[in-house]
Amino acid sequence: MMFLLDVNVLLAMRYTDHVHYERVDQWAAQLEAERSRGNVVFATCPITELGFVRVGAGPAGYAPNIDTARDDLQDLKVSEGLLFIPADLHMRHLPPWVRKSAQTTDGYLLALAKSQDGELVTLDAFIPGALLIPDETTGPLSVRQNAGPPEWAAHLASGTPESRGMILR
C-alpha cells in the first residue's frame, strides 16, 4: 500500500517539536514491520514537498529559512525512504465534494493518491476519503470509512470518530 503523506504528516514526522510528532511517530512505528517487508510505502509529491518547505520555513518556525527546510525535507526523504510520485493528474479528477477553493489541494492530493492505488494520509479530519492518523480519541489501529459525500458534512457535525474521514488506527 502506498501512503501519500499530507504536509501536516510530513512536518510532524520530521520536527520533534511539532504538536503531533508523537502521534505520527507512533502511527509510523506500527507500520514499520509492513514497511520493512515492502508492503507499505510512504510517499511525497511536488505539492506536499512545497507545502513542507513553505510551512516549515514560515511562521511556524520549524526551520529558520527555506534552505534549512529544504535540507530537512531531504533528510526526511532519505531517512524514511520516501517515494516521490509526480503530480501529473488532470484537475478534472477532483472529487465531487470539492466545492470551495480551500478544498482544491486536499481534493487533488486525495485524487492523486487514489490514482496511484494509494491513500492520502493526514491529520486533517475534514478530508472525506482520506486516512486520518489516530489520536487518543480514536482508539486502536483499524480503518473506518466516512460516509462520504454528500452525507459527510452531517457526520462531521456529529463529532464521532466516523465523522473524521477514514481513520487509520
N, C-alpha and C positions, 0 to 999 in steps of 0.2 A: 504494500500500500504506500502510495506517495502522499505525504502531507505537505501542502504548501503552507508555510508559516507566515501568518499575518505580521505586520510591522510590530504590533504590540508584543507578540510572542518572541520575535527576534530580539527586541530590546530587553525583554525580561530574561531571555536566555543568556544574554551577554553581560548585562550590568547587574552586579550583585546588590546594588542599592535601589534597584527597581522595586516598586511596591509588590509586584507579582513574581519576583525572582524565585522564591521557594516553591510557589505554586507550579511554575513552569518546570523547574528543576525536578520536582517530584514526579510530574507527569512524564517527562523525558526519561527519567530513571526507570519508570515502569515499562517503558517500551524498549529499553536497552537490549534485552535478550533478542527480541524480534529484529531490531536494527542490526545486531551483530550477525544474524543469520541472513540478512539481506531481504527480509520480509517487509520491513518498514524503512522508508527513506524520507528524510526531511529535505525540503526544497525552498528555494527563493526564486524570485523573478525580478525583472527590472523595476517593477513598481514597488515591491516590498523592500528591495535594496535601497532605492531612492528615498523611500519613506524612513528607513532606518537612519540613513545619513542625515536627512532633514530634521527628524525629531531628536536624534542623538546629539546633534550639534546645535540644537535650538534652545529655547528657554528651559527645557527640562534639565539641561546641564549635565548630561551623561558624559559628553565629550566636549573639550574646550573649543574645538573648531572642526571644520569639515574634514581636514586631513586626518585628524585623530579618529573621527567617526568612521571614515573610510577604512582606516587601518584596523579599527575594532571589528568592523564587518568582515574584513578579510580574515582576521584571526578566528572569528567565529565560524566562518565558512570552512576553514581548514580544520579546526579542532573538532567540529561536528560532522565533517564530511558532507556538507550541504550540496545537493544537486541544484544546478541552475537550469530553469526552464524559461524559454523565450516567451515574451508576452506578445504572441502573434495571432491572437484570437480577434476576429472582427467584432465590432461593437453590436452587431445585430444579435449576438448571443447573450446579451444581458438577460438575466432572469426577469420574468414578468412583474415581480414585486418592486423592481426599480422604477420609482415614480418621481423621485426628487433628485436634484443634482448631488446632494450629500450621500446618496446611496450608490452612485455610479461606480466608484472604486471598489467598494465591497462587493457589489454585484459582479463586476468584471473579474475580480480575484476568485470569487466562487465559481464562475463560469470557466475561467482558465484552469483551475484545479480539476473540475469535472471533465474538461476536455482532455486531460492527461490521465483519466481514470483515477483521480486522486480526490483529496478532500482539502478544503481550506480549514486550517486550524487557527483559532482566535481566542482572545479574551473578551471579545465584544459579544454581549448577549443578544444583540439585535440584528444578527445576520442570519436570516432564515436559510436553513440547509447547511450551515457551517458547523464544524465540530468545535464545541466550546470546552476548553480545558477546565476541569472541575476545580472548585474551591471547597472550603469547609462546609458550604451549604448544599453541595451536590452529591456527596457520598462516595461510595466505592466505584471502581472502574467499570464502565459499561457504555453503551451507545444508546441514546434516545433521539428519536426524530421529532422535530417540532411539527406542528400541524401543517406548516407550510402555507403559502398564500392561497386564498385571501384570508383564511381564518387566523393566521399567525398574529395579527395585531391584537385580537381579543385575548389570545393566550398570553401575550406579552404583558397585558394589563393585569393578568391574574397573579403574576409573581411566582408561579410554581417553577420547578426545575424544567418541566416540559416547555415552559414559555421561553426558555433561553436558547432556542435553536436546537441543533443536535449537540448533545452533551457527551463528550468522550471522557469517560471516567472509569 
